[in-house]
Amino acid sequence: MARRMITIDEKIEKAEAVVIAAKEKYDAALDELERLVAKRKELDDKKVLEAYHAGGKTADEIVAFIRSGGSLKEQPIVKRGRKRGFEG
């Protein structure tokens, strides 16, 4: 029983089909990624806006804070009150 030889043109055609299928899968995954990133940005925007409305700061104060590169984590916590052993 003789095996049929696959021609180079048939191999190219098969490889093209594989690439097309892979590109379609890639494009679908990329669309999903872009959709999810846009959704996360939308949720972040909503969270920031809600915090702005709930906070007691003006828009200018918030913008100045952001532009200064400030971070709440960098601010030392200062406990105020009476020092131990101080009589006065």
VENTA-V311539 format. One line per field, one symbol per residue. ss: DSSP state (H for helix, E for strand, C for the rest). phi: phi as a letter, one per 40 degrees, with the letter a starting at -180 (. if undefined). A space follows every 10 residues. Layout:
ss: ???
phi: ???
This chain:
ss: CCCCCCCHHH HHHHHHHHHH HHHHHHHHHH HHHHHHHHHH HHHHHHHHHH HHHHCCCCHH HHHHHHHCCC CHHHCCCCCC CCCCCCCC
phi: .ccccccccc cccccccccc cccccccccc cccccccccc cccccccccc cccccbbccc ccccccccgc accccccbcb icccgcba
